[in-house]
Amino acid sequence: MSQQLVDRLGVDILKAMAPAVPVSRRARQAAIIAALGPALPIVLPDYDIVTPRRIEHFLAQAAHESAGFSTTEELGGPSYFARYDGRADLGNVKPGDGARYHGRGIFQLTGRANYRRIGGLLGLDLEGKPELASDPVVSLRIAGLYWRDRKIGAMAEEDDLLRVTRAINGGKNGLDDRRRYLGIAKREVARLIAAGIQPVDAVHYPVLRRGSEGDAVEILQVRLRQQGFPLTLDGDFGPATELAVKAFQARAGLLADGIVGPQSWAALIPREGA
């Protein structure tokens, strides 16, 4: 399921998440999305960003940090960037380093030391050519490295937006906006998963009950979410999934026993034309 989901990522999910921006930024937004979309299924697996939760949180944070995928440059000017000058923690040891190594990319790489370190890992001279960090695909790899180094994947698996945000931002800046983007990402990831599910006649769905795990449970959770039950897509048939199953079964006129068998699957995934 994970690789199949990653393979379906592309321009469409970014467009669905992208907000309307001023005319002056529309061309740049379109260019960033056009570059990032095809790169997602190639780059994300390199950093183990392949599960629904990890993809959702990664894209939500990237959307916020890039102002809705409309920029890969920190907003501000010389006087604003001067606040980074002399920041030993960022490795800014020369006059003008604040502006030269200001935030770039979808996760805003900042500071001479970080440009040097990340550039070395990628085999790019980001310290000598910091503008390279603004390239959308390069910035995607930079973000992937940062995500992996900070072990953010585990935080995303716990659906812990606050911890993920602190790991990305260092605080809680823009938390409400990040939450809004996460909601959109969850909706779009669920849509992609559902789009890849075969009709019920084409595949055997196993009997599921509390304690079941795996791709079939994740498919079940996607279908229940489409029916209005706000479940997390984690492939774990726990108490919340069981309650949702029972509520759906009762609504569908089935025995509400919390066990998903052929009748429940047929109700969740009706035949085409039915």
C-alpha positions in Angstrom: 0.0 0.0 0.0 2.7 2.5 1.0 4.6 2.3 -2.3 1.4 2.4 -4.3 0.4 5.5 -2.5 3.7 7.2 -3.1 3.5 6.4 -6.8 0.2 8.3 -7.0 1.6 11.5 -5.5 2.2 14.3 -8.0 1.1 17.7 -9.1 -2.6 17.1 -8.4 -2.2 16.8 -4.6 -0.1 19.9 -4.5 -2.6 21.9 -6.5 -5.4 20.7 -4.1 -3.4 21.9 -1.1 -2.2 25.2 -2.7 -4.2 28.3 -1.8 -5.0 31.2 -4.1 -2.1 33.6 -4.0 -1.6 37.2 -5.3 -1.1 37.6 -9.0 2.5 38.5 -8.5 3.2 35.0 -7.0 1.0 32.8 -9.2 3.7 32.1 -11.8 6.2 31.1 -9.2 3.7 28.9 -7.4 2.8 27.1 -10.7 6.5 26.6 -11.4 7.2 25.2 -7.9 4.3 22.8 -8.1 5.2 21.7 -11.6 8.8 20.8 -10.4 7.9 19.3 -7.1 5.0 17.1 -8.3 6.9 14.6 -10.4 9.8 14.5 -7.9 7.6 13.4 -4.9 7.4 9.7 -5.7 11.1 9.6 -6.5 12.5 11.6 -3.6 10.2 10.8 -0.6 11.0 7.1 -0.4 14.7 8.0 0.0 13.8 9.5 3.4 11.2 6.9 4.4 8.3 9.3 3.9 6.0 6.7 2.5 3.2 6.1 5.0 -0.1 8.1 4.9 0.8 9.9 8.2 4.3 10.8 7.2 3.2 12.1 3.8 0.4 14.1 5.3 2.6 15.8 7.9 5.5 16.4 5.5 3.3 18.1 2.8 1.4 20.1 5.4 4.6 21.5 6.9 6.1 22.2 3.4 2.9 24.0 2.4 3.1 26.3 5.4 6.8 27.0 5.2 6.6 27.7 1.4 3.5 30.0 1.7 1.3 27.5 -0.1 4.1 26.3 -2.5 4.4 29.9 -3.8 8.0 30.6 -2.7 11.3 28.9 -1.9 12.7 32.0 -0.4 12.3 33.4 3.1 10.2 36.6 2.9 12.1 39.7 3.9 14.8 42.0 2.8 18.4 42.9 3.7 17.5 44.7 7.0 15.4 41.7 8.0 18.1 39.1 7.1 20.7 41.2 9.0 19.2 39.7 12.2 21.0 36.5 11.3 24.4 38.2 11.2 26.8 37.1 13.9 24.6 34.0 14.8 27.3 31.6 15.9 24.7 28.8 16.2 24.0 29.2 12.5 27.7 29.4 11.6 27.3 32.9 10.3 30.8 34.2 11.0 31.2 36.8 8.2 29.5 40.1 7.6 26.5 39.6 5.2 26.1 35.9 6.1 22.6 36.6 7.4 21.4 37.7 3.9 23.6 35.2 2.0 22.4 32.2 4.0 18.8 33.3 4.7 16.0 30.8 4.6 15.6 28.9 1.3 13.6 25.9 0.2 10.3 24.3 1.3 11.7 23.9 4.9 13.7 27.1 4.9 17.4 26.0 5.2 19.1 28.8 7.2 22.7 29.6 8.2 26.1 29.1 6.7 26.8 26.0 8.8 23.6 24.3 7.7 24.2 25.1 4.0 27.7 23.6 4.3 26.6 20.4 6.1 23.5 19.7 4.0 25.4 20.6 0.8 28.1 18.0 1.8 25.5 15.3 2.3 23.9 16.1 -1.1 27.2 16.5 -3.0 26.3 20.2 -3.8 28.3 23.3 -3.0 25.4 25.0 -1.2 27.9 27.1 0.8 29.5 28.5 -2.3 26.2 28.7 -4.3 23.5 29.1 -1.7 20.9 30.0 -4.4 20.8 26.3 -5.3 18.8 25.7 -2.2 15.9 27.6 -3.8 15.5 25.0 -6.6 12.3 23.1 -5.8 13.7 19.6 -6.3 16.9 20.4 -4.4 14.9 21.9 -1.6 12.7 18.7 -1.5 15.9 16.7 -0.9 17.0 19.2 1.7 13.7 18.9 3.5 13.9 15.1 3.4 17.4 15.1 5.0 16.1 17.5 7.7 13.1 15.3 8.3 15.3 12.1 8.6 17.9 13.8 10.8 15.3 15.1 13.3 13.5 11.7 13.3 10.3 13.5 12.5 8.8 10.4 10.9 8.1 8.9 14.3 6.3 12.0 15.5 4.2 12.0 12.3 3.2 8.4 12.9 1.8 9.5 16.2 -0.1 12.2 14.4 1.5 14.7 16.8 1.3 18.0 14.9 2.7 20.0 17.8 5.9 18.0 18.0 6.3 17.9 14.3 5.9 21.7 14.1 8.5 22.2 16.9 10.9 20.0 15.1 10.5 22.0 11.9 10.1 25.5 13.3 11.6 25.4 16.7 8.4 26.7 18.2 4.6 26.9 17.5 4.7 29.6 14.8 1.8 29.2 12.4 0.4 26.2 14.2 -3.2 26.9 13.1 -2.2 27.3 9.5 -0.2 24.1 9.7 -3.2 22.3 11.2 -5.4 23.6 8.3 -2.9 22.3 5.7 -2.8 19.0 7.6 -6.5 18.6 7.3 -6.3 19.2 3.5 -3.4 16.7 3.2 -5.4 14.1 5.1 -8.4 14.5 2.8 -6.3 14.3 -0.3 -4.2 11.3 0.8 -7.4 9.4 1.7 -8.7 10.3 -1.8 -5.6 8.9 -3.4 -5.8 5.7 -1.4 -9.4 5.2 -2.3 -8.7 5.8 -6.0 -6.3 2.8 -5.9 -8.8 0.4 -4.3 -10.2 -2.2 -6.6 -14.0 -2.9 -6.8 -15.2 -5.5 -4.3 -15.7 -8.1 -7.0 -12.1 -7.9 -8.2 -10.3 -8.9 -5.0 -10.9 -10.9 -1.9 -11.2 -8.8 1.2 -10.4 -10.7 4.4 -12.6 -10.8 7.5 -11.4 -8.1 9.8 -12.0 -7.5 13.5 -10.4 -5.7 16.4 -6.7 -6.5 16.6 -6.4 -6.9 12.8 -3.5 -5.0 11.1 -2.2 -4.2 7.7 -3.2 -2.8 4.3 -6.8 -4.2 4.4 -7.4 -2.4 7.6 -6.1 0.8 6.0 -8.5 0.3 3.1 -11.3 -0.2 5.6 -10.4 3.0 7.4 -10.4 5.0 4.1 -13.8 3.7 3.2 -15.1 4.6 6.7 -13.7 8.1 6.4 -15.5 8.5 3.1 -18.7 7.6 5.1 -18.0 10.5 7.5 -16.0 8.7 10.3 -12.9 10.7 11.2 -10.4 7.8 11.5 -6.7 8.0 11.4 -5.2 5.9 8.5 -2.9 3.7 10.5 -3.8 0.1 9.5 -4.6 -0.8 13.1 -8.1 -2.1 13.9 -8.3 -0.5 17.3 -11.2 0.7 19.5 -11.9 3.8 17.3 -12.1 1.7 14.1 -14.3 -0.9 15.8 -16.8 1.8 17.0 -16.9 3.3 13.5 -17.5 -0.2 12.0 -20.4 -0.8 14.4 -22.0 2.6 13.7 -21.7 2.1 9.9 -23.2 -1.4 10.2 -26.1 -0.1 12.2 -26.7 2.6 9.6 -26.5 0.1 6.8 -29.0 -2.2 8.4 -26.4 -4.9 9.1 -25.6 -6.8 12.3 -23.6 -4.3 14.3 -21.0 -6.7 15.6 -17.8 -4.8 14.7 -16.7 -7.7 12.4 -16.1 -6.7 8.8 -17.1 -9.6 6.6 -18.5 -9.9 3.0 -21.7 -8.0 3.7 -19.9 -5.1 5.4 -17.3 -4.9 2.5 -20.1 -5.0 -0.1 -21.9 -2.1 1.7 -18.6 -0.1 2.0 -17.5 -0.8 -1.6 -20.7 -1.1 -3.7 -20.5 -2.6 -7.2 -20.4 -0.2 -10.1 -23.8 0.8 -11.2 -25.4 -0.5 -8.0 
